[in-house]
Amino acid sequence: EPEVTQTPSHQVTQMGQEVILRCVPISNHLYFYWYRQILGQKVEFLVSFYNNEISEKSEIFDDQFSVERPDGSNFTLKIRSTKLEDSAMYFCASSEDSSNEKLFFGSGTQLSVL
Amino acid sequence: AQTVTQSQPEMSVQEAETVTLSCTYDTSESDYYLFWYKQPPSRQMILVIRQEAYKQQNATENRFSVNFQKAAKSFSLKISDSQLGDAAMYFCAYRRYSWGKLQFGAGTQVVVTP
């Protein structure tokens, strides 16, 4: 079965540094998402992306966050100046089209901000 | 705003027995989608089962089945013939549109004892 691939699996960074989390969605998928899960808490929606633009974002997704699909295959999440509270597991997800509600998740990137 | 509530932080079940996880949600919509995701210790999000609100028939996937009560806004998951591999965190999730964001509950930890 096709899968969503995320790299790296674990990223450690210093507070104030920029990080880029990378995702390769399933190739024929059109809708892309980022979610995050702080340890022990629920999974939270960050942003959805369709047709090369953000279609929806949450309150968490402030000016420090950005997303990009630079080359038609990768989908990246950038955090410009990381804070301690950004430490979380970040999940990328994709779905085929608006008629298929099945969402495929990647295995996540654990971000640790020190 | 939609909310998803899972009132059971942890449920314990013996191998081969049945366990039911509860989930309630709040929405003013008549059409939507509901999901159960499994998150094992690896923290990957795995789709277990999904239900379209317009379908009255309860969804089933092998040993997993749901009891969807639309009027009561209840969506419980039944795991039959529990196996050690079923041990995981289970999240209930709501999605208004087939391309929209998922809203997750807080999760229920399922412990399976031999």
Chai-1 contact restraints between the chains, C-beta under 6 A:
chainA,res_idxA,chainB,res_idxB,connection_type,confidence,min_distance_angstrom,max_distance_angstrom,comment,restraint_id
A,Y31,B,W99,contact,1.0,0.0,6.0,A-B,restraint_1
A,K42,B,F104,contact,1.0,0.0,6.0,A-B,restraint_2
A,K42,B,A106,contact,1.0,0.0,6.0,A-B,restraint_3
A,V43,B,F104,contact,1.0,0.0,6.0,A-B,restraint_4
A,F45,B,K101,contact,1.0,0.0,6.0,A-B,restraint_5
A,S48,B,K101,contact,1.0,0.0,6.0,A-B,restraint_6
A,M89,B,R43,contact,1.0,0.0,6.0,A-B,restraint_7
A,S98,B,S98,contact,1.0,0.0,6.0,A-B,restraint_8
A,S98,B,W99,contact,1.0,0.0,6.0,A-B,restraint_9
A,E101,B,Y33,contact,1.0,0.0,6.0,A-B,restraint_10
A,E101,B,S98,contact,1.0,0.0,6.0,A-B,restraint_11
A,F105,B,M45,contact,1.0,0.0,6.0,A-B,restraint_12
A,S107,B,Q44,contact,1.0,0.0,6.0,A-B,restraint_13
A,G108,B,R43,contact,1.0,0.0,6.0,A-B,restraint_14
